[in-house]
Amino acid sequence: MKFYIKNYICTINLIKMKKILLLLLPILFIIACDKKGEPFSQICVDNVTFHVGDTIKLNNCSKRYDTQRWLMPDSTTSTNDFVFFVPSHPGDFTFKLYVTNSKFINDFESSKTVNVQP
């Protein structure tokens, strides 16, 4: 009888431990996938639809970066925190942002496409 009770208690403890581990695994996965110090490139814009002649302002909302470089739809570049662009014709315009820091060799890229109506 004692042996049966001991095994039962051990089984209950193992089940509890499994449940705890299953609850912790997603949290551990998220923490492990966040590469500490890695730049995160992000472009912020108030709207994605504009009209010809509107001034489009895009902001660098990136995290953990030292340097930045914008590539505009007209192939010009900028190193400012934000950029302005005035479209002269309708269409879709894609802006690219590259950020990096001293801990990583590669550039981290994000892009945002805005639609310009007549």
N, C-alpha and C positions, 0 to 999 in steps of 0.2 A: 504494500500500500504506500509506504514512504517513497519507494522508487517511482511509482506512478505519479505522485504529487510533485516530486522534484522535476520529472520530465515535463509535466504539465506547466509548471511555473517557468521552466526554461523555454518551452515553446511559446508561451505568452510573451516573454521578454524578447525573444527573437522576432516575433511578429511586430511588436512595438518598435523595435530597432529598424526593421525593414521599412515600416511606414515613415519613420523619421528620416531615414536615408532617402526614400523616394521623394519626400517633401523638400529635402535639402539639395538634391541633385540639380534641379533647374536653376537654383540660386548659384550653386557652384559653377555651373556651366556659363551663366551670364558673367560672373566675376572673372572667370578664366578667359573669356573671349574679349574682354575689354583690355586691349593692349595698352598698358600704362605708358603715357607719354606720346602715344601716336596721335598725330594731328587728325582732326575731323573737319573736313571741308563742307561748308554749307553756305548757300546763297539765300538771302531773304529779300523778298519783294512784296510790296503791298497788294499788287494786283497782277494777274497774268494776261489780261486783255486791255489793250490800249488802242488809241486812234492815231492816225498819221499826224505828226506834229506834237504829240504829247511828249513830255519829258519823262523818261523811264529812269527811276533810281533803284539801283540794286546795292544791297549792303552785304558786307562780309560778316556772317554770323558764325564763322568757324571757331573751333576751340583748339587750344594747345598748338598754336602755330607761331613762328617767328617771322616768316616772310610770306608774301602773297603776290600773285600775278593774275591779272584778269586778261582774258582774251575776248575781245568784243566781236560782234557780228561782222563789222567792217574790217576785221583783222588787226585793228589797233590794240595796243596793250596798255595796262595801267598797273601801278603798284599801290594805289590808294585803298583805304578801307571801304570806300563806296565809289560807285561809278554812275555817270549819267549818260544816257543815249537818247537821241531824238531821231526817230525813224522818218525817212522821207517817202516811204512807200509801204503799202500793206504787205503782210506776210507773217511768217513765223521767224523769230529772231532768237538765236541760241547764244547765251553767254556762258563762258567757262571760267572757273576759278580754280587756281592751283595754289595749295598751301604746303608748307614744309616747316620743319624745325630742325634744330641742330642734332637731335637724336636719331633722325631717320634720313636716309639718302634719297628716297623716292619722293616725288610730288604726290599729293593727294588731291584728286580732282572732283569737282562737282559741276553740274551744269543746270541751267534753267532756261526753258524756252518760253517766250512770251509771244502772244498773238497780237498783231497790229491790224486793226480794221480801218477801212477807208474813212 
